[in-house]
Amino acid sequence: MNTIQTLPGDIELRISGEPVPYREALAEMTERNAAIAAGEARELIWFLEHPPVYTAGTSAAVSDLLDPRFEVVEAGRGGRYTYHARASAWSMSCSICASARAMRAALSTRSKAG
């Protein structure tokens, strides 16, 4: 279940109540970034939790992965492997350039709600 709100500046705030697979969230955010760049979507701040996963950076080598029991997702960033536990609730902010104003508004909304 998702909760969707509109923040000041017409920014969408989405809070997912169920875990979202990392790969699914990454694909959705990649599409959203393209739509924002084309002027077809508004900015989004998305709070979500995902199942355990490793992200692999551009320097990751298979021999470096000591415990391969979780899915590995190529992240397209620098570095090697990063483990993200299920309890790692995180947010993805989608915009052409990060909006500190939008993040402050989202965090203010979250702190008032909980």
MIDOSE-1310 file (N, C-alpha, C; in nm, 2 decimals, decimal comma, always signed):
residues 114
mnti	+0,08/-0,12/+0,00/+0,00/+0,00/+0,00/+0,09/+0,12/+0,00; +0,06/+0,22/-0,09/+0,13/+0,34/-0,10/+0,04/+0,46/-0,04; +0,11/+0,55/+0,03/+0,05/+0,68/+0,07/+0,11/+0,78/-0,02; +0,03/+0,86/-0,09/+0,08/+0,96/-0,18/+0,03/+1,10/-0,14
qtlp	+0,11/+1,19/-0,12/+0,08/+1,33/-0,09/+0,14/+1,43/-0,18; +0,10/+1,55/-0,18/+0,16/+1,66/-0,26/+0,22/+1,75/-0,16; +0,35/+1,78/-0,18/+0,42/+1,88/-0,09/+0,43/+2,01/-0,16; +0,47/+2,11/-0,08/+0,48/+2,25/-0,14/+0,57/+2,24/-0,27
gdie	+0,54/+2,32/-0,37/+0,62/+2,31/-0,49/+0,58/+2,20/-0,58; +0,46/+2,14/-0,56/+0,40/+2,04/-0,64/+0,50/+1,92/-0,65; +0,55/+1,88/-0,54/+0,64/+1,76/-0,53/+0,56/+1,65/-0,47; +0,57/+1,53/-0,53/+0,50/+1,42/-0,48/+0,58/+1,35/-0,37
lris	+0,51/+1,31/-0,27/+0,57/+1,23/-0,16/+0,50/+1,10/-0,16; +0,58/+0,99/-0,17/+0,52/+0,86/-0,17/+0,58/+0,78/-0,05; +0,50/+0,71/+0,02/+0,54/+0,63/+0,13/+0,49/+0,49/+0,11; +0,58/+0,40/+0,09/+0,54/+0,26/+0,06/+0,53/+0,18/+0,19
gepv	+0,42/+0,12/+0,22/+0,40/+0,04/+0,34/+0,45/-0,10/+0,33; +0,47/-0,15/+0,21/+0,53/-0,28/+0,19/+0,66/-0,27/+0,13; +0,75/-0,37/+0,15/+0,88/-0,37/+0,08/+0,87/-0,37/-0,07; +0,96/-0,29/-0,13/+0,96/-0,28/-0,28/+1,10/-0,34/-0,32
pyre	+1,10/-0,44/-0,41/+1,22/-0,49/-0,46/+1,32/-0,38/-0,51; +1,44/-0,39/-0,47/+1,54/-0,28/-0,51/+1,54/-0,26/-0,66; +1,55/-0,36/-0,74/+1,56/-0,35/-0,88/+1,44/-0,28/-0,94; +1,32/-0,31/-0,88/+1,19/-0,25/-0,93/+1,19/-0,10/-0,90
alae	+1,24/-0,06/-0,77/+1,24/+0,08/-0,74/+1,34/+0,15/-0,82; +1,46/+0,09/-0,85/+1,56/+0,16/-0,93/+1,51/+0,18/-1,07; +1,44/+0,08/-1,13/+1,39/+0,10/-1,26/+1,28/+0,21/-1,27; +1,19/+0,21/-1,17/+1,09/+0,31/-1,16/+1,15/+0,45/-1,15
mter	+1,25/+0,47/-1,07/+1,32/+0,60/-1,05/+1,40/+0,64/-1,17; +1,45/+0,55/-1,25/+1,52/+0,58/-1,37/+1,43/+0,63/-1,47; +1,31/+0,57/-1,48/+1,20/+0,62/-1,57/+1,15/+0,75/-1,53; +1,14/+0,77/-1,40/+1,09/+0,90/-1,34/+1,18/+1,01/-1,37
naai	+1,31/+0,99/-1,36/+1,41/+1,09/-1,39/+1,41/+1,13/-1,53; +1,39/+1,04/-1,62/+1,38/+1,07/-1,77/+1,25/+1,16/-1,79; +1,14/+1,12/-1,72/+1,02/+1,19/-1,74/+1,03/+1,34/-1,68; +1,10/+1,35/-1,57/+1,12/+1,48/-1,51/+1,20/+1,57/-1,61
aage	+1,31/+1,51/-1,66/+1,40/+1,58/-1,75/+1,32/+1,63/-1,88; +1,22/+1,55/-1,92/+1,14/+1,58/-2,04/+1,02/+1,67/-2,00; +1,01/+1,71/-1,87/+0,90/+1,80/-1,83/+0,77/+1,73/-1,83; +0,77/+1,59/-1,82/+0,64/+1,51/-1,82/+0,60/+1,46/-1,68
arel	+0,68/+1,49/-1,58/+0,65/+1,44/-1,44/+0,71/+1,54/-1,34; +0,65/+1,53/-1,22/+0,70/+1,62/-1,12/+0,80/+1,55/-1,03; +0,87/+1,62/-0,95/+0,97/+1,56/-0,86/+0,90/+1,47/-0,76; +0,97/+1,37/-0,71/+0,92/+1,26/-0,62/+1,02/+1,24/-0,51
iwfl	+0,97/+1,23/-0,39/+1,05/+1,18/-0,28/+0,97/+1,06/-0,23; +1,04/+0,95/-0,23/+0,98/+0,82/-0,21/+1,05/+0,75/-0,09; +0,98/+0,73/+0,02/+1,03/+0,65/+0,14/+0,98/+0,51/+0,12; +1,08/+0,42/+0,13/+1,05/+0,28/+0,11/+1,15/+0,19/+0,18
ehpp	+1,11/+0,06/+0,19/+1,20/-0,04/+0,24/+1,21/-0,15/+0,14; +1,33/-0,21/+0,13/+1,35/-0,32/+0,03/+1,41/-0,44/+0,09; +1,39/-0,56/+0,03/+1,45/-0,68/+0,08/+1,61/-0,66/+0,08; +1,68/-0,75/+0,15/+1,83/-0,74/+0,15/+1,88/-0,75/+0,01
vyta	+1,98/-0,67/-0,02/+2,04/-0,67/-0,15/+2,19/-0,62/-0,14; +2,27/-0,66/-0,24/+2,40/-0,60/-0,26/+2,39/-0,51/-0,38; +2,45/-0,39/-0,38/+2,46/-0,32/-0,50/+2,61/-0,33/-0,54; +2,63/-0,34/-0,67/+2,76/-0,36/-0,72/+2,80/-0,23/-0,80
gtsa	+2,91/-0,17/-0,75/+2,96/-0,06/-0,82/+3,05/-0,10/-0,94; +3,10/+0,00/-1,01/+3,18/-0,03/-1,13/+3,31/-0,10/-1,11; +3,36/-0,10/-0,98/+3,49/-0,17/-0,95/+3,46/-0,30/-0,88; +3,34/-0,35/-0,87/+3,30/-0,48/-0,81/+3,36/-0,59/-0,89
avsd	+3,42/-0,69/-0,82/+3,47/-0,81/-0,88/+3,40/-0,93/-0,81; +3,36/-1,03/-0,88/+3,28/-1,14/-0,82/+3,36/-1,20/-0,71; +3,49/-1,21/-0,72/+3,58/-1,27/-0,62/+3,57/-1,19/-0,48; +3,53/-1,07/-0,49/+3,52/-0,98/-0,37/+3,39/-1,01/-0,29
lldp	+3,29/-1,08/-0,35/+3,17/-1,11/-0,28/+3,18/-1,23/-0,20; +3,19/-1,22/-0,07/+3,22/-1,33/+0,02/+3,09/-1,41/+0,06; +2,98/-1,34/+0,06/+2,85/-1,41/+0,10/+2,74/-1,38/+0,00; +2,73/-1,46/-0,11/+2,64/-1,43/-0,22/+2,50/-1,47/-0,20
rfev	+2,45/-1,47/-0,08/+2,31/-1,52/-0,06/+2,20/-1,43/-0,10; +2,24/-1,30/-0,12/+2,14/-1,20/-0,16/+2,15/-1,16/-0,30; +2,05/-1,10/-0,36/+2,05/-1,05/-0,50/+2,16/-0,95/-0,51; +2,22/-0,94/-0,62/+2,32/-0,84/-0,66/+2,26/-0,75/-0,77
veag	+2,26/-0,62/-0,75/+2,21/-0,53/-0,85/+2,32/-0,43/-0,89; +2,35/-0,43/-1,02/+2,45/-0,33/-1,07/+2,40/-0,19/-1,05; +2,47/-0,11/-0,98/+2,42/+0,02/-0,94/+2,47/+0,13/-1,04; +2,57/+0,11/-1,12/+2,61/+0,21/-1,21/+2,69/+0,33/-1,14
rggr	+2,73/+0,30/-1,02/+2,81/+0,40/-0,94/+2,95/+0,35/-0,92; +3,04/+0,43/-0,87/+3,17/+0,39/-0,84/+3,18/+0,29/-0,72; +3,29/+0,23/-0,70/+3,31/+0,15/-0,58/+3,29/+0,00/-0,61; +3,28/-0,07/-0,50/+3,27/-0,22/-0,51/+3,13/-0,26/-0,47
ytyh	+3,11/-0,35/-0,36/+2,98/-0,39/-0,32/+2,94/-0,32/-0,19; +2,81/-0,29/-0,19/+2,75/-0,24/-0,07/+2,63/-0,32/-0,03; +2,62/-0,36/+0,10/+2,51/-0,44/+0,15/+2,41/-0,35/+0,20; +2,28/-0,38/+0,16/+2,17/-0,30/+0,21/+2,07/-0,40/+0,28
aras	+2,07/-0,39/+0,41/+1,98/-0,48/+0,49/+1,83/-0,44/+0,47; +1,74/-0,53/+0,50/+1,60/-0,51/+0,49/+1,56/-0,39/+0,58; +1,62/-0,38/+0,69/+1,58/-0,27/+0,78/+1,63/-0,13/+0,74; +1,71/-0,13/+0,63/+1,76/-0,01/+0,57/+1,65/+0,07/+0,50
awsm	+1,56/+0,13/+0,57/+1,46/+0,22/+0,51/+1,54/+0,33/+0,44; +1,50/+0,37/+0,32/+1,57/+0,47/+0,25/+1,47/+0,55/+0,16; +1,52/+0,66/+0,12/+1,44/+0,74/+0,03/+1,51/+0,77/-0,10; +1,44/+0,78/-0,20/+1,49/+0,81/-0,33/+1,43/+0,95/-0,37
scsi	+1,51/+1,04/-0,40/+1,46/+1,17/-0,44/+1,49/+1,18/-0,59; +1,39/+1,21/-0,67/+1,40/+1,22/-0,81/+1,39/+1,36/-0,86; +1,49/+1,41/-0,92/+1,48/+1,54/-0,98/+1,60/+1,56/-1,07; +1,60/+1,66/-1,16/+1,71/+1,69/-1,24/+1,83/+1,73/-1,15
casa	+1,80/+1,81/-1,05/+1,90/+1,84/-0,95/+1,83/+1,83/-0,82; +1,90/+1,78/-0,72/+1,84/+1,75/-0,59/+1,78/+1,88/-0,53; +1,67/+1,87/-0,47/+1,60/+1,99/-0,42/+1,60/+1,98/-0,26; +1,69/+2,06/-0,20/+1,70/+2,06/-0,06/+1,56/+2,10/+0,00
ramr	+1,50/+2,19/-0,06/+1,37/+2,24/-0,02/+1,27/+2,13/-0,01; +1,27/+2,05/-0,11/+1,17/+1,93/-0,12/+1,20/+1,83/-0,01; +1,33/+1,80/+0,02/+1,36/+1,71/+0,12/+1,33/+1,76/+0,26; +1,35/+1,89/+0,28/+1,31/+1,95/+0,41/+1,16/+1,94/+0,43
aals	+1,09/+1,97/+0,33/+0,94/+1,96/+0,34/+0,90/+1,82/+0,37; +0,96/+1,72/+0,30/+0,92/+1,58/+0,32/+0,95/+1,54/+0,46; +1,07/+1,57/+0,51/+1,11/+1,54/+0,65/+1,02/+1,60/+0,75; +0,99/+1,73/+0,72/+0,90/+1,80/+0,81/+0,76/+1,73/+0,82
trsk	+0,71/+1,69/+0,70/+0,58/+1,62/+0,70/+0,59/+1,49/+0,77; +0,70/+1,41/+0,75/+0,72/+1,28/+0,82/+0,72/+1,30/+0,97; +0,80/+1,40/+1,02/+0,81/+1,42/+1,16/+0,68/+1,46/+1,23; +0,60/+1,53/+1,16/+0,47/+1,58/+1,21/+0,37/+1,46/+1,21
ag	+0,39/+1,36/+1,12/+0,29/+1,25/+1,11/+0,33/+1,14/+1,21; +0,45/+1,13/+1,25/+0,49/+1,02/+1,34/+0,55/+1,06/+1,46
